[in-house]
Amino acid sequence: MFDLFKKTELGVKRSKETWFGKIANIFKRGSFGDEVWEELEELLVSADVGVETTSKLLSKVKQRVKTDRLSEVSQIQEALKQEMISLLSVSSSRPSASCHSDPERSEGEESPQIILVVGVNGSGKTTSIAKLAYGFTSQGKRVILAAADTFRAAAIEQLKHWGGKVGAEVIAHQPGGDPGAVAYDAVQAGYSRHAQAVIIDTAGRLHTKFNLMEELKKIKRVVAKHDASAPHQVLLVMDATTGQNGLAQAKHFTEVVDVTDIFLAKLDGTARGGIVFAICDQLNIPISYIGTGEKLQDMAPFDAEVFVNAIFS
């Protein structure tokens, strides 16, 4: 838990030094009048929590102040922290480190965890895939990466580069090839080579939303041929530095495919870490991982309580 706190603290360092530092300073004052509530509201909106989510959050805190008759500034801060944790506690479907169990396979055999990764180009998707893969390979697990973003030759080469770095095999076809065929071959390789995880990269942008939807649907159908419950996780990579714009992009992807979890990349690169609250509130999809730096090991499982304590520490 200590390591998780330290990693999370690194991820929110810039946010804590700016907007959330100012929020924490509010609670060092002796009183809490109307003007302080207004200041708190402005700071939360500035931190990218968003107008709607800020309003919802503060309404709940004010209700608690009234109901529980909180008068001490420290009590109001604690109420805010508890409501923040509650807002961020969207139930997660993140798979455990153990492998997915497939009833069709013989006893003692394991089937791979199949993770479909989606997100716009430039969001940090490929680097986030590398971090996930490193998380598995550093535990001695075998990982297959699928270069199913066949529309960009650079995406294929980038995935091969990261695969070499983390010790994961990369299944790739020629640029412009069929993404579904790449996904199929990767899942097949995952089963035949007894891999613990198959992580599938996908295109971030096609010509139209319809094309993107059809491509992702096709990939999902293909992987389901091996296991009807696959993909076991549909992970949306979001760039924390894009703030509310990223939220609009995320809504687009959630309309296209059944996103189960979010990997919030580049959290360490923004001073507006409040976007995490808007994501959980507006999308109702759990943040399962956060990017906390540029190195392969710079990611952490997202924990609501740890996050809130880190921004106020």
C-alpha positions in Angstrom: 0.0 0.0 0.0 2.9 2.3 0.8 4.3 1.8 -2.7 0.9 2.5 -4.2 0.6 5.7 -2.2 4.1 6.9 -3.3 3.3 6.1 -7.0 0.0 7.9 -6.8 1.6 10.9 -5.0 4.1 11.2 -7.9 1.2 11.1 -10.4 -0.7 13.9 -8.7 2.4 16.0 -7.8 1.7 18.8 -10.2 -2.0 18.9 -9.4 -1.2 19.0 -5.7 1.3 21.8 -6.1 -1.4 23.9 -7.9 -5.1 23.7 -7.7 -5.4 21.0 -5.0 -2.7 22.7 -2.9 -4.9 25.8 -3.0 -7.9 23.7 -2.0 -6.0 22.2 0.9 -5.0 25.7 2.1 -8.7 26.7 2.4 -9.0 24.2 5.2 -6.2 25.8 7.2 -8.3 28.8 7.8 -10.3 29.3 11.0 -13.8 29.7 9.5 -15.9 28.5 6.6 -18.4 31.1 5.3 -20.3 31.6 2.1 -17.4 33.2 0.4 -15.2 30.2 1.2 -17.7 27.8 -0.4 -17.6 30.0 -3.6 -13.8 30.0 -3.6 -13.8 26.2 -3.2 -16.3 25.8 -6.1 -14.1 28.0 -8.3 -10.9 26.0 -7.5 -12.6 22.7 -8.1 -13.9 23.8 -11.5 -10.4 25.2 -12.3 -8.9 21.8 -11.4 -11.0 20.2 -14.2 -13.6 18.6 -11.9 -16.2 20.3 -14.2 -19.1 22.5 -13.4 -21.7 19.7 -13.2 -19.6 17.4 -11.1 -18.4 20.2 -8.8 -22.0 21.2 -8.1 -23.0 17.6 -7.3 -20.0 17.1 -5.0 -20.5 20.4 -3.0 -24.2 19.8 -2.7 -23.5 16.5 -1.0 -20.9 18.1 1.3 -23.2 20.9 2.3 -26.0 18.4 3.0 -23.6 16.5 5.3 -22.6 19.8 7.1 -26.2 20.5 7.7 -27.4 17.0 8.6 -24.4 16.2 10.8 -24.1 19.7 12.2 -20.4 20.0 11.2 -18.9 23.3 12.4 -15.2 22.6 12.6 -13.2 23.3 9.4 -11.4 19.9 9.8 -14.8 18.2 9.9 -15.9 19.9 6.6 -12.6 18.9 5.0 -13.1 15.3 6.1 -16.7 15.3 4.7 -15.3 16.6 1.3 -12.7 13.9 1.2 -15.3 11.2 2.0 -17.6 12.5 -0.7 -14.7 12.6 -3.2 -13.9 9.0 -2.4 -17.5 8.0 -2.8 -17.7 9.7 -6.2 -14.5 7.9 -7.4 -15.6 4.5 -6.1 -17.2 3.2 -9.3 -17.2 -0.6 -9.1 -14.4 -2.0 -11.2 -14.3 -5.0 -13.5 -10.5 -5.0 -13.7 -9.2 -8.6 -13.9 -7.1 -9.9 -11.1 -3.5 -11.0 -11.7 -4.8 -14.6 -11.8 -5.7 -15.9 -15.2 -9.1 -16.1 -16.7 -10.7 -19.5 -16.2 -12.3 -21.2 -19.3 -14.7 -24.1 -18.6 -14.1 -25.4 -22.1 -10.4 -26.2 -21.4 -9.0 -29.2 -19.6 -8.6 -29.0 -15.8 -5.3 -27.4 -14.9 -5.1 -25.4 -18.2 -5.5 -21.7 -18.2 -6.8 -19.4 -20.9 -5.3 -16.0 -21.5 -6.9 -12.8 -20.2 -7.9 -11.0 -23.4 -7.7 -7.2 -23.1 -9.0 -5.0 -25.9 -7.4 -1.5 -25.7 -9.1 1.5 -27.4 -8.5 5.2 -27.4 -7.6 8.1 -29.8 -4.2 8.4 -31.4 -1.8 10.3 -29.3 -3.6 9.5 -26.0 -0.6 7.3 -24.8 -2.4 4.1 -25.8 0.7 2.2 -27.1 2.8 3.2 -24.1 0.1 2.3 -21.7 -0.1 -1.2 -23.4 3.6 -1.5 -22.9 3.2 -0.7 -19.2 0.4 -3.2 -18.8 2.5 -5.8 -20.6 5.5 -5.0 -18.4 3.3 -5.5 -15.3 2.6 -9.1 -16.5 6.1 -10.0 -17.8 7.8 -8.7 -14.6 5.7 -11.3 -12.8 7.0 -14.0 -15.1 3.8 -14.2 -17.1 3.8 -14.7 -20.9 2.1 -11.9 -22.9 1.1 -11.7 -26.6 0.6 -8.2 -28.1 -1.6 -7.8 -31.1 -0.8 -4.9 -33.5 -4.4 -4.5 -34.7 -4.0 -0.8 -35.5 -3.1 -1.8 -39.1 -4.0 1.7 -40.5 -0.8 3.2 -39.3 2.5 1.6 -40.1 4.1 3.6 -37.3 1.7 2.0 -34.7 2.8 -1.5 -35.7 6.5 -0.5 -35.5 5.9 1.2 -32.1 4.2 -1.9 -30.7 7.1 -4.1 -31.9 9.6 -1.8 -30.3 7.8 -1.9 -26.9 7.3 -5.7 -27.2 11.0 -6.1 -27.5 11.6 -3.9 -24.5 9.1 -5.7 -22.2 9.7 -9.3 -23.5 6.3 -9.8 -25.1 5.7 -11.5 -28.5 4.0 -9.2 -31.0 1.6 -10.6 -33.6 1.5 -8.2 -36.6 0.5 -8.3 -40.3 1.3 -5.9 -43.1 0.1 -2.2 -42.8 -3.4 -1.9 -44.2 -4.2 -5.5 -43.3 -7.3 -6.8 -41.6 -7.3 -5.9 -37.9 -9.7 -8.8 -37.2 -7.3 -11.3 -38.7 -4.4 -9.9 -36.5 -6.6 -10.2 -33.4 -7.6 -13.7 -34.3 -4.0 -14.8 -34.8 -3.0 -13.2 -31.5 -5.7 -14.9 -29.5 -4.9 -18.2 -31.2 -1.2 -17.7 -30.3 -2.2 -16.9 -26.7 -4.0 -20.2 -26.4 -1.5 -22.4 -28.2 1.5 -20.8 -26.3 -0.2 -20.8 -22.9 0.1 -17.1 -22.5 -1.5 -15.4 -19.5 -2.5 -12.2 -21.4 -3.3 -11.1 -24.9 -3.4 -7.4 -25.2 -4.9 -6.0 -28.5 -4.1 -2.6 -29.8 -6.7 -1.0 -32.0 -7.1 2.0 -34.4 -7.6 5.3 -32.7 -9.4 6.9 -35.6 -11.0 5.7 -38.8 -12.7 7.8 -41.5 -16.1 7.8 -39.8 -17.5 6.9 -36.4 -19.5 4.2 -38.3 -16.2 2.6 -39.6 -14.7 2.7 -36.2 -17.7 1.1 -34.6 -17.8 -1.7 -37.3 -14.1 -2.4 -36.9 -14.3 -2.7 -33.1 -17.4 -4.9 -33.3 -15.6 -7.2 -35.8 -12.6 -7.5 -33.5 -14.9 -8.3 -30.6 -16.7 -11.0 -32.6 -13.4 -12.5 -33.7 -11.9 -12.9 -30.2 -15.3 -14.3 -29.0 -14.8 -17.3 -31.4 -12.1 -18.6 -29.0 -14.0 -17.7 -25.8 -17.5 -16.4 -25.7 -16.8 -14.2 -22.7 -13.9 -12.4 -24.5 -12.7 -9.7 -24.5 -12.6 -9.9 -20.7 -11.7 -6.3 -20.5 -12.2 -3.3 -22.8 -9.8 -0.7 -21.6 -10.1 2.9 -22.8 -6.9 4.9 -22.6 -7.5 8.6 -21.9 -4.9 11.4 -21.8 -5.3 13.2 -18.5 -3.7 16.4 -20.0 -6.6 16.9 -22.5 -9.0 17.4 -19.6 -12.6 18.1 -20.5 -11.8 17.5 -24.2 -10.7 14.0 -23.4 -14.0 13.5 -21.6 -15.8 14.3 -24.9 -13.6 11.8 -26.7 -14.2 9.1 -24.1 -18.0 9.5 -24.4 -17.5 8.9 -28.1 -15.7 5.6 -27.5 -18.2 4.5 -24.9 -21.0 4.9 -27.5 -19.0 2.7 -29.9 -17.9 -0.2 -27.6 -18.7 -1.5 -24.2 -15.8 0.1 -22.2 -15.3 -1.7 -18.9 -12.3 0.3 -17.5 -10.2 3.3 -18.0 -6.4 3.7 -18.0 -5.8 7.4 -17.3 -2.4 8.1 -19.0 -0.1 11.1 -18.4 -1.7 12.0 -15.0 1.7 13.2 -13.9 1.8 15.7 -16.8 -1.2 17.7 -15.8 -1.9 20.2 -13.0 -5.7 19.6 -13.4 -6.0 16.1 -11.9 -9.6 16.8 -11.0 -10.6 15.3 -14.3 -10.7 11.9 -12.5 -13.8 13.1 -10.7 -15.5 14.2 -13.9 -14.6 10.9 -15.6 -16.2 8.7 -12.8 -19.2 11.0 -12.5 -20.0 11.6 -16.2 -19.0 8.2 -17.6 -19.7 5.9 -14.6 -16.8 3.8 -15.7 -14.1 2.9 -13.2 -10.5 4.2 -13.6 -8.5 1.1 -13.1 -4.9 2.3 -13.8 -3.1 5.7 -13.8 0.1 6.6 -15.6 2.5 8.2 -13.1 5.6 8.8 -15.3 7.4 7.9 -18.5 9.1 4.7 -17.4 7.6 1.2 -17.9 7.0 0.8 -14.2 5.4 4.2 -13.9 1.8 3.0 -13.6 -0.4 2.2 -10.6 -3.8 0.6 -9.9 -6.2 3.4 -9.2 -7.5 3.5 -5.6 -10.0 6.1 -4.7 -9.0 6.5 -1.1 -5.3 6.6 -1.9 -5.9 9.2 -4.6 -7.8 11.5 -2.4 -5.4 11.2 0.5 -2.5 11.8 -1.9 -4.0 15.1 -3.3 -4.5 16.4 0.3 -1.3 15.0 1.9 
